[in-house]
Amino acid sequence: MAASRMTAASRVAGAARKDPAPEDDVFDYGELSELLGYQFKRAQLRIFEDFIRCVAALQLTPAQFSVLVMLEKNPGRNQTEIATALGILRPNFVSMLDALESRELCERVRSPHDRRSHLVMLTDKGRSVLSRAKRLVATKHEARLNALLGEGDRATLLRILDKLAGF
């Protein structure tokens, strides 16, 4: 990662001496450029921005898309199981389900086996929106990532991420 040696403090000092400001906005990230967590977060933000742009017409976030996919692939699971599988905190998951339910993309029904538990099911509208979202993600978002990485790097990155997910 190319970086300017000028820090924010030296820019301020330069401005006080009437030095011209640098023409670019390149920063020296120091040890941040070598920290995996920091680099993953930066990559995640860029990937999420692209994802949101790709499915903008459907008004879905990456988390909502994930919930819809999990509901499609795991029918009859309760909301606690889905939230746990996705690593979403229960209060956040409940409000996300409220939003999806208000859009009629899913519905909660009482479990026939445990009256305290709710099963979450995709509605027909939810299946339709998910189908459209999957097409957009595959043809735009993932296609861009695949073009950027290439087949080999994509497969390697998926293996590495899978390994880190089990860390």
ZIURVEN-V780362 format. One record per run of one state. SS is the DSSP state (H for helix, E for strand, L for the rest). FROM is the first residue (numbers start at 1). LEN is the number of residues. Records with the same first field share a line. If there is no record, write none. Layout:
BEGIN
SS: FROM-LEN / FROM-LEN
END
This chain:
BEGIN
L: 1-7 / 17-13 / 35-1 / 55-1 / 59-3 / 74-4 / 87-3 / 103-3 / 111-7 / 123-1 / 166-2
H: 8-9 / 30-5 / 36-19 / 56-3 / 62-12 / 79-8 / 90-13 / 124-42
E: 78-1 / 106-5 / 118-5
END
